[in-house]
């Protein structure tokens, strides 16, 4: 009898343990069903804050793709240029020059955008853009393009021929020689001349009998130009 009573007591204890375990599991599942999603979202936002990101930044990439800027000219002697690009239609296009907001405009229905008279500083300029919707969500930064403003005229040293030189004899050829920056373009009397890696150049010009004018022009990648003229007389 005592052993039978003890067995029944243990069976009741085991049943009570099982019931409590099942009840606890059901309660946890119910909690997760009601609060689980919000809990996970809150935990995710908490982790984002630890990483220094805002909820807006975390959702924006899913909604707005960054715009794409068309490559502009690499150098110019003008203080203003036109910037074109592409982005999601009807969103706000925000243009930055040297990391400062320059102008906002709306992307056209064909997903293109064009901003004229973009003001640049002397020297190097970095240009980028973002897109924004009506809720204030921002895209990631676009590709960054760089434009250099140059206003100084290029160097040009013409070493030959001397101005007002006179050439006699049967050989009616004179060599135009000099030096400039290696990246510059040299034109002698409307003829393109090869510029060597050290910036030197040479070009033979056929002279007409009498007075000849030689026009040597150096042009840099920004369009600045330096011109030198030499007067040469040829006599047979």
C-alpha positions in Angstrom: 0.0 0.0 0.0 2.6 2.6 0.9 4.5 1.9 -2.4 1.3 2.2 -4.4 0.5 5.5 -2.7 4.0 6.7 -3.5 3.7 5.7 -7.2 0.4 7.6 -7.6 2.0 10.7 -6.0 4.9 10.6 -8.5 2.6 10.2 -11.4 0.6 13.2 -10.3 3.9 15.2 -10.0 4.9 14.2 -13.5 1.6 15.1 -15.0 1.7 18.5 -13.3 5.2 19.1 -14.7 4.1 18.1 -18.2 1.0 20.4 -18.0 3.2 23.3 -16.8 5.7 22.7 -19.7 2.9 22.6 -22.3 1.3 25.8 -20.8 4.6 27.6 -20.9 5.3 26.6 -24.5 1.8 27.8 -25.5 2.4 31.1 -23.7 5.7 31.7 -25.4 4.3 30.9 -28.8 1.4 33.2 -28.2 3.7 36.0 -27.1 5.9 35.6 -30.2 2.8 35.6 -32.3 1.6 38.9 -30.9 4.8 40.7 -30.1 7.5 38.8 -31.9 7.6 40.8 -35.1 7.6 44.1 -33.2 10.3 42.7 -30.8 12.5 41.7 -33.7 12.0 45.1 -35.4 12.9 46.8 -32.2 16.0 44.7 -31.8 17.0 45.4 -35.4 16.6 49.2 -34.9 18.6 48.9 -31.7 21.4 47.2 -33.6 21.2 49.9 -36.3 21.6 52.6 -33.8 24.6 50.9 -32.4 26.1 50.9 -35.9 25.3 54.6 -36.3 22.5 54.2 -38.9 19.0 55.6 -38.7 15.8 53.7 -39.6 15.4 56.0 -42.6 18.8 55.1 -43.9 18.1 51.4 -43.5 14.8 51.5 -45.5 15.9 54.0 -48.2 18.1 51.6 -50.1 15.1 49.2 -50.5 13.0 52.0 -52.0 15.3 54.4 -53.9 18.2 53.5 -56.1 21.0 56.1 -56.2 21.1 58.4 -59.4 23.8 58.1 -62.0 25.8 61.1 -63.2 27.0 61.3 -66.8 30.7 61.9 -67.1 31.4 65.6 -67.7 34.5 67.1 -69.2 37.5 66.5 -67.0 38.8 70.1 -67.2 37.4 73.5 -68.2 38.3 77.2 -68.2 34.7 78.1 -67.5 33.3 78.7 -64.0 30.0 77.0 -64.9 29.1 73.7 -66.6 26.0 71.6 -67.3 25.5 68.4 -65.3 23.3 65.6 -66.7 22.3 62.3 -65.2 19.6 59.7 -64.7 17.3 58.6 -61.8 13.9 57.4 -60.9 11.2 59.5 -62.5 9.4 62.2 -60.5 11.7 62.0 -57.5 13.7 65.0 -56.3 17.2 65.2 -57.6 19.7 66.8 -55.2 23.0 68.0 -56.7 26.1 68.5 -54.5 29.2 70.4 -55.5 32.2 69.9 -53.2 29.9 68.1 -50.7 27.6 71.1 -50.4 24.0 71.1 -51.7 23.8 73.2 -54.9 20.4 72.7 -56.3 17.2 70.5 -56.3 15.2 69.6 -59.3 12.6 66.9 -60.4 13.7 64.0 -62.5 11.8 64.0 -65.7 9.4 61.2 -66.8 12.0 59.8 -69.1 14.3 59.4 -66.0 16.7 62.1 -67.1 17.8 65.3 -65.4 19.9 68.3 -66.6 21.1 71.1 -64.5 22.7 74.1 -66.2 25.0 76.8 -64.9 26.5 74.6 -62.1 29.0 76.9 -60.4 32.5 75.5 -59.8 35.5 76.7 -57.8 39.0 77.2 -59.2 40.9 74.0 -59.1 39.4 70.5 -58.5 35.7 70.0 -57.9 33.8 66.9 -56.8 30.2 66.6 -58.0 27.6 64.0 -56.7 23.9 63.6 -56.2 21.1 61.9 -54.3 17.4 61.2 -54.8 14.6 62.0 -52.3 11.0 61.1 -52.3 8.0 63.0 -50.8 8.5 61.3 -47.5 12.0 62.5 -47.1 13.7 59.2 -47.8 17.2 59.6 -49.4 19.0 57.3 -51.7 22.7 56.5 -51.4 25.2 58.8 -53.0 25.6 58.6 -56.8 28.9 58.1 -58.5 31.3 61.0 -57.9 32.6 62.9 -60.9 35.5 65.4 -60.8 36.0 68.5 -62.9 39.1 70.8 -62.7 38.8 74.5 -63.5 41.9 75.9 -65.1 42.2 79.5 -66.1 45.9 80.0 -66.5 47.4 79.8 -70.1 49.7 76.9 -70.8 53.4 77.3 -71.0 54.9 77.6 -74.5 58.6 78.1 -75.2 59.4 78.3 -78.9 63.2 77.9 -79.4 63.3 77.8 -83.2 63.1 79.7 -85.5 64.0 83.2 -84.2 61.6 85.9 -85.0 62.3 87.8 -88.2 64.8 85.2 -89.3 65.9 85.1 -93.0 66.6 81.8 -94.8 68.6 81.7 -98.0 69.3 78.9 -100.5 67.5 76.1 -102.2 66.2 74.5 -99.0 63.0 76.3 -98.2 62.3 74.4 -94.9 62.4 75.7 -91.4 62.2 73.6 -88.2 59.7 74.8 -85.6 60.8 73.5 -82.2 60.0 74.2 -78.6 58.6 72.9 -75.4 55.3 72.8 -73.5 53.6 70.6 -70.9 53.4 67.0 -72.1 49.6 66.9 -71.9 49.1 70.0 -74.1 48.3 70.0 -77.7 50.5 71.8 -80.2 49.3 73.2 -83.6 51.6 74.9 -86.1 49.9 76.7 -88.9 46.8 74.5 -88.4 48.8 71.3 -88.4 48.8 69.0 -85.3 52.3 68.3 -84.0 53.3 65.4 -81.8 54.3 66.4 -78.3 56.9 64.1 -76.7 56.7 62.7 -73.2 59.1 65.5 -72.0 56.9 68.2 -73.6 59.3 68.9 -76.5 58.2 69.1 -80.1 59.6 69.7 -83.6 57.9 70.3 -86.9 59.3 71.1 -90.4 57.4 73.9 -92.3 57.8 74.5 -96.0 58.3 78.2 -96.7 57.1 80.3 -99.5 59.3 82.7 -101.2 59.2 86.0 -99.3 57.6 86.6 -95.9 56.1 83.8 -93.9 54.2 83.8 -90.7 54.4 80.8 -88.4 51.6 80.5 -85.8 52.4 78.1 -82.9 49.5 77.4 -80.5 49.6 75.4 -77.3 46.2 74.3 -75.9 45.6 72.5 -72.6 42.8 70.1 -71.6 40.7 73.0 -70.3 40.8 74.9 -73.6 43.2 77.6 -72.5 45.5 78.6 -75.3 48.9 80.3 -75.7 49.9 81.5 -79.1 53.4 82.5 -80.4 54.1 84.0 -83.9 57.3 83.9 -85.7 58.1 85.9 -88.9 60.4 84.2 -91.3 61.6 85.4 -94.7 62.8 83.0 -97.4 65.0 84.1 -100.3 66.4 81.9 -103.0 
